[in-house]
């Protein structure tokens, strides 16, 4: 399942490039995110949503969080876990809540 999630993230990043929005280097994104001013985004599109117990969803989402990409845990509560990953041309948000796992993506403005 984790491999499928990572593939979806990679594919979604490739899809964003077709929107011809703004792109950034990893260094630029890191600087913007660390300064609390991440790139402005277009409205997000849901990439996938399916039932997934929180006990399986959160560990899958946590594996996305790595030093290779700029990522930030947005929310970490007992029943909700949200992580956002920024790529050169858009971001992907992985959300675990209410028995569902949802991936959404947004291109930069």
HELIX and SHEET records of a PDB file:
HELIX    1   1 UNK A    2  UNK A   16  1                                  15    
HELIX    2   2 UNK A   17  UNK A   19  5                                   3    
HELIX    3   3 UNK A   26  UNK A   34  1                                   9    
HELIX    4   4 UNK A   54  UNK A   64  1                                  11    
SHEET    1   A 5 UNK A  45  UNK A  51  0                                        
SHEET    2   A 5 UNK A 100  UNK A 107 -1                                        
SHEET    3   A 5 UNK A  90  UNK A  97 -1                                        
SHEET    4   A 5 UNK A  80  UNK A  86 -1                                        
SHEET    5   A 5 UNK A  70  UNK A  76 -1                                        
END                                                                             
